[in-house]
Amino acid sequence: QVQLVESGGGLVQPGGSLSLSCGVSGSTTTIDIRGWYRQAPGKQRELVATLTNDGSAVYTDSVKGRFTISGDNAKNTIFLQMNSLKPEDTAVYYCNVHAFWGANYWGQGTQVTVSS
C-alpha cells in the first residue's frame, strides 16, 4: 500500500507560479512511475506530467516549457513546479504513483485557481 498527500495549491494571478508537493509513504520501493494529473470542472481527469525511476519526464503539450516535475531518489516526494500559469490551468491537481505490479494510488487532490 502507498499513501499520498498533496500540498501547495491555492489562488494565483495569471503569469504567476505555484509549487505543489506530494508526500509519499508506504511501500515506495514498488513505485515505478510518479505523476501529476488534473481535473477541471466539467472535464475528465487528464495527465499533466509523469516521471519514471530513470528520471525521464513526459509532459502534456499544454504545460511543456512551463511546468517541471521532479522527485527525490527515495521516492518519498513528488514536486510540480508551475510557472507562467494561465486561467486554463485551473483545476484540482492529483498526484499519482504506479506500482510495478499494476496498482495505481492517488492523493486527495489540491485546488489550483488561476484568476485575476
C-alpha positions in Angstrom: 0.0 0.0 0.0 1.0 3.6 -0.7 -0.4 6.8 0.7 -0.2 10.2 -0.9 -0.8 13.6 0.5 -0.7 16.8 -1.7 0.0 20.3 -0.6 0.7 23.7 -2.1 -2.4 24.6 -4.1 -4.0 28.0 -3.9 -5.0 31.1 -5.8 -2.5 32.8 -8.1 -2.8 35.5 -10.7 -2.2 34.7 -14.4 1.5 34.6 -15.1 2.3 33.6 -11.5 3.9 30.5 -10.1 2.9 27.7 -7.7 4.8 24.7 -6.4 2.9 21.5 -5.5 4.3 18.8 -3.3 3.2 15.2 -2.7 4.4 13.2 0.3 4.5 9.5 -0.4 4.6 6.9 2.3 4.2 3.1 2.5 5.7 0.6 0.0 7.6 3.2 -2.0 10.0 0.5 -3.3 7.2 -0.8 -5.5 6.8 2.5 -7.4 8.0 2.8 -11.0 6.2 5.9 -12.2 5.2 9.1 -10.4 2.9 11.7 -11.9 0.5 14.6 -11.6 -3.0 14.7 -13.1 -5.6 17.4 -13.0 -9.4 17.7 -13.4 -11.1 20.9 -14.3 -14.8 21.4 -13.6 -16.9 19.5 -16.1 -13.9 17.8 -17.7 -12.2 14.4 -17.4 -9.1 14.0 -15.4 -6.1 14.4 -17.6 -2.4 13.7 -17.4 -0.1 16.7 -16.6 3.3 15.0 -16.2 5.0 11.7 -15.4 8.4 10.8 -14.0 10.0 7.4 -14.3 12.6 6.0 -11.9 15.4 6.6 -14.5 14.5 10.3 -14.4 12.6 10.5 -17.7 9.8 13.1 -17.7 6.8 13.4 -20.0 4.5 16.4 -20.2 1.2 17.1 -21.8 1.6 19.6 -24.6 -0.3 22.4 -22.9 2.2 22.6 -20.0 5.5 22.0 -21.8 8.1 24.7 -21.0 6.0 25.9 -18.1 5.7 23.0 -15.6 8.5 20.8 -14.2 8.0 17.5 -12.4 10.7 16.2 -10.0 11.1 13.8 -7.2 13.6 12.6 -4.7 15.6 9.4 -5.2 13.9 7.8 -2.2 10.5 8.3 -4.0 9.2 9.9 -0.8 8.2 13.2 -2.5 6.9 14.3 -5.9 7.1 18.0 -6.9 5.4 20.0 -9.6 6.7 23.5 -10.3 4.2 25.5 -12.2 5.3 28.8 -13.9 3.5 31.2 -16.2 0.2 29.9 -15.0 -2.9 30.5 -17.2 -6.6 30.6 -16.3 -7.0 27.3 -18.1 -4.6 25.6 -15.7 -7.3 26.0 -13.0 -8.2 22.5 -11.7 -7.9 20.1 -8.9 -4.4 18.6 -9.1 -3.8 15.0 -8.0 -0.5 13.2 -7.5 -0.4 9.6 -8.6 2.1 6.7 -8.3 2.1 3.5 -10.3 3.4 0.3 -8.8 5.4 -2.1 -10.9 2.7 -4.8 -10.3 -0.1 -2.7 -11.7 -1.8 -0.8 -8.9 -2.4 3.0 -9.1 -2.5 5.2 -6.0 -4.0 8.7 -5.8 -3.8 11.6 -3.4 -6.8 13.5 -2.3 -6.2 16.5 -4.6 -5.3 20.1 -4.2 -7.1 23.0 -5.8 -5.2 25.4 -8.1 -7.1 28.5 -9.2 -5.6 31.0 -11.7 -7.5 34.2 -11.7 -7.1 37.9 -11.6 
